[in-house]
Amino acid sequence: MLPVDGVPLLHQATTTALASGVADVIVILGANEQPHKNAIHGLPVTTIANHYWKSGIGSSIKSGLNYLIRKSPDTEAVILMVCDQPTLTSQHLRKLIETFKQTGAPIIASRYADTLGVPALFARSFFTNLLMLRDEQGAKKLIEQFQAQIKGVDFPEGSIDIDTQEDYQNYIAGKK
């Protein structure tokens, strides 16, 4: 809910995803579900309440992916992203998709701060792996496990994420 450029981070991330041209944007909500839902009210997205959010990000990944598989069983790939990377652009998300189409690599991950991470695209061949994540594990687990099958896409600004109030203050101060 922290404002960046006048809008909550969640709203910014959601509009970024929408602007990328993907077929469906699914937002998984956990803690403070209603205020978060209000922050993206009116946007053409599907929201899913993950009532098990306390168990970890893996439970959110599985909630969203299970919904997507039921709704669109022919889905070729999914992009997993978080809402705390304020520098993420729709152009970067499109680059993940382009790299997937050009290379056929089953995982296309963002490269920043000497690591690979989210946002990351996972081909259908990895859906079972995603669904088998333990609740406390995120996509990073698979990215670390299957590095030989990954193509990286540079996203140096991806190292900027807002996990704490201090991160937020530093980011806002850097924008001035």
Protein Blocks (a to p, Z undefined) as FASTA:
>chain_A
ZZgehiafklmmmmmmmmnopabdcdddfehklmmmmmmgoiacdddddfklmnojklmm
mmmmmmmmmmmmmbfbdcdddfklfkbcfklmmmmmmmmmmnopabdcddeehiacdddd
ddfklmmmmmmpcfkbcfklmmmmmmmmpccdddfklmpccfbfklmmmmmmmmZZ
